[in-house]
Amino acid sequence: MKILVLNGSPKKDASDVMHVTRAFLEGMKEAGTHEVKILHAIEQHVEYCTGCFSCMFNGGACVHDDDMKGILEEILDSDLLLLSFPLYCYGMPAPLKAMIDRTLPLSSMAMRRVGDRYEHIGQADVSRLRFMMICGCGFPNSAHNFEPAVAQFRQLFRGDKTILTIPETPMFAAPEAAGVTGPRLELVRRAGRQYAATGGIEDALLAEIGSPMIPEEVYASIVNGNAGGAS
């Protein structure tokens, strides 16, 4: 399987969420052979979409001459597109959002009704693609935090989608937290093995991965204590 990871964190490899993404990919590799490429959005030259819709009329040709043409080719050559990013104001970080905006050439101006909504008809074949989102946040729980990002991801892509949301992700970068982050990363590896073998992840395992690693009140107290010390 060819896997393209779009890392939305400006921290690149040092991203808290990339600890989770790497563990997931490790699990997949334990279950089979996969080709993985990671693109850090912050390193790509991607101009902002101007909404001119030229690409939707001209067979996918954009007015910008930048890295996005090659990125679109890599997306279409992949089997799994994995978006890895920390929650920024309840959504994607700006570099990744700019990249996603520029996937507009994959669609045409023509639209059709699908269920209760209308969507653009594709002008590129993405039927082979599966989509995954791994998103983390610094809050101690998932409720009322990830919903906007999850809703956008579900609307963006048709077909097979898998979503992992993980609270308390700054703990993955703290060596002193290895006693609790290590077991959680092992759950993520198990999810990777399961996904590689079956194409999905059991709901119970997703829920366990998305649960707080330490009690919410304890985590919040630690964060607030560190914030107070820094001031």
C-alpha positions in Angstrom: 0.0 0.0 0.0 1.2 3.5 -0.9 0.6 5.9 2.0 0.9 9.6 1.7 1.0 11.5 5.0 0.3 15.2 5.0 1.6 16.5 8.4 -0.1 19.8 9.2 2.0 20.7 12.3 4.5 23.5 11.9 6.7 21.5 14.3 7.2 18.9 11.5 8.8 15.7 12.9 8.7 17.2 16.4 4.9 17.4 16.3 3.2 15.8 19.4 0.6 14.2 17.0 3.4 12.7 14.9 4.3 10.4 17.8 0.8 8.9 17.3 1.0 8.8 13.5 4.4 7.1 13.6 3.1 4.5 16.0 0.2 3.8 13.7 2.5 3.4 10.7 4.7 1.1 12.6 1.7 -1.1 13.4 0.8 -1.1 9.7 4.3 -2.1 8.7 4.2 -5.0 11.2 1.2 -6.4 9.4 2.6 -5.9 5.8 4.8 -4.1 3.4 3.9 -0.4 2.8 5.5 2.5 1.1 5.2 5.7 3.2 5.9 9.2 2.2 5.6 12.1 4.7 5.1 15.7 3.5 5.4 18.5 6.0 2.9 21.1 4.9 5.0 24.0 6.3 7.9 23.0 4.0 5.8 23.1 0.8 5.4 26.1 -1.5 1.6 26.2 -1.7 -0.1 29.5 -2.6 -3.5 30.3 -1.3 -6.5 29.3 -3.5 -8.0 32.5 -5.0 -11.4 30.9 -5.8 -11.1 31.7 -9.5 -12.3 28.2 -10.4 -9.9 28.1 -13.4 -8.9 24.6 -12.4 -12.5 23.4 -12.4 -13.0 24.6 -16.0 -9.5 23.8 -17.4 -9.1 20.1 -16.6 -7.3 20.7 -13.3 -4.8 23.4 -14.4 -4.3 25.9 -11.6 -3.2 29.5 -12.1 -0.5 29.0 -9.5 2.9 27.4 -10.5 4.0 25.9 -7.2 4.4 22.6 -5.4 0.7 21.7 -5.4 0.7 20.2 -8.9 3.2 17.5 -7.7 1.4 17.0 -4.4 -1.9 16.3 -6.3 0.0 13.8 -8.5 1.2 12.1 -5.3 -2.3 12.0 -3.8 -3.7 10.4 -6.9 -0.8 7.8 -6.9 -1.5 6.8 -3.3 -3.8 4.2 -1.8 -4.2 6.0 1.6 -4.1 9.7 2.3 -3.4 10.3 6.0 -3.9 13.8 7.4 -1.9 14.2 10.7 -2.4 17.5 12.5 -2.9 19.2 15.9 -6.1 21.0 16.6 -5.7 24.7 15.8 -8.7 26.8 16.8 -10.8 23.6 16.4 -9.6 23.0 12.9 -6.5 22.4 10.7 -3.3 24.5 11.0 -3.2 27.1 8.2 -0.4 25.4 6.1 -2.5 22.2 5.8 -5.8 24.0 5.2 -4.1 25.9 2.4 -3.1 22.6 0.9 -6.5 21.1 1.2 -8.1 24.2 -0.4 -5.9 23.6 -3.4 -7.3 20.1 -3.9 -10.1 21.9 -5.8 -8.7 20.7 -9.2 -9.8 17.2 -8.3 -13.4 18.3 -8.8 -15.3 19.9 -11.7 -17.9 22.7 -11.5 -20.7 20.1 -12.3 -22.6 18.9 -9.3 -24.9 16.1 -8.4 -27.3 15.3 -5.5 -26.0 12.6 -3.1 -28.5 11.9 -0.4 -29.5 15.2 1.2 -26.7 17.3 -0.2 -25.1 18.3 -3.4 -21.4 17.7 -4.2 -19.1 18.5 -7.1 -18.5 15.7 -9.6 -14.8 14.7 -9.7 -12.6 15.3 -12.7 -10.0 12.9 -11.3 -10.4 9.3 -10.3 -10.0 8.9 -6.5 -12.0 5.7 -6.2 -8.9 3.8 -5.0 -8.1 6.2 -2.3 -8.8 5.7 1.4 -8.7 8.6 3.8 -7.5 8.8 7.4 -7.3 11.7 9.9 -5.2 11.5 13.1 -5.7 14.6 15.2 -4.6 15.5 18.6 -5.2 18.4 21.0 -3.9 19.8 24.3 -7.2 19.6 26.1 -7.8 16.8 28.6 -10.8 15.3 26.8 -12.3 14.9 23.4 -15.9 16.2 23.9 -16.7 19.5 22.3 -13.2 19.9 20.9 -12.7 17.7 17.8 -16.2 18.0 16.3 -15.6 20.8 13.9 -12.5 19.2 12.4 -14.2 15.8 12.2 -17.2 17.3 10.5 -15.0 19.0 7.9 -13.0 15.9 7.2 -16.1 13.8 6.7 -17.5 16.3 4.2 -14.2 16.7 2.3 -13.7 13.2 1.2 -16.0 10.6 -0.3 -15.5 6.9 0.4 -13.7 5.0 3.1 -12.7 7.3 6.0 -11.1 6.5 9.4 -10.7 9.0 12.2 -8.5 8.9 15.3 -8.8 11.8 17.8 -6.5 11.9 20.8 -6.6 14.3 23.8 -3.6 15.2 26.0 -1.2 14.8 23.1 1.5 17.2 24.6 2.3 14.3 27.0 3.8 12.3 24.1 6.7 14.7 23.9 7.3 14.5 27.7 9.8 11.7 28.6 8.6 11.6 32.2 5.1 10.6 30.9 6.4 7.4 29.2 4.6 5.3 31.8 1.2 6.3 30.4 2.1 7.3 26.8 3.9 4.0 26.1 0.8 1.9 26.6 -1.3 4.3 24.6 1.1 4.2 21.6 1.0 0.4 21.8 -2.8 0.6 21.4 -2.2 2.8 18.3 0.2 0.3 16.9 -2.5 -2.4 17.4 -4.9 -0.1 15.5 -2.3 0.1 12.7 -2.0 -3.6 12.5 -5.8 -4.0 12.5 -6.2 -1.4 9.8 -3.6 -3.0 7.6 -5.2 -6.4 8.0 -8.9 -5.5 7.8 -9.2 -2.0 6.4 -10.8 -0.7 9.6 -10.4 -0.3 13.3 -12.8 -1.6 15.9 -15.0 1.1 17.6 -13.9 -0.1 21.1 -10.2 0.4 20.2 -10.9 3.8 18.7 -12.7 4.8 21.9 -9.8 3.6 24.1 -7.2 5.4 22.0 -9.4 8.6 22.2 -9.8 8.5 26.0 -7.7 10.6 28.5 -4.4 8.9 29.5 -4.6 10.4 33.0 -7.6 11.9 34.8 -8.8 15.1 33.2 -8.5 17.1 36.4 -5.0 15.9 37.0 -3.9 16.8 33.5 -5.6 20.2 33.7 -3.9 20.9 37.0 -0.4 20.0 35.6 -1.0 22.3 32.6 -2.3 25.1 34.7 0.6 24.7 37.1 3.2 24.9 34.3 1.4 27.9 32.8 1.5 29.7 36.1 5.2 28.9 36.5 6.0 30.2 33.1 4.4 33.5 33.8 
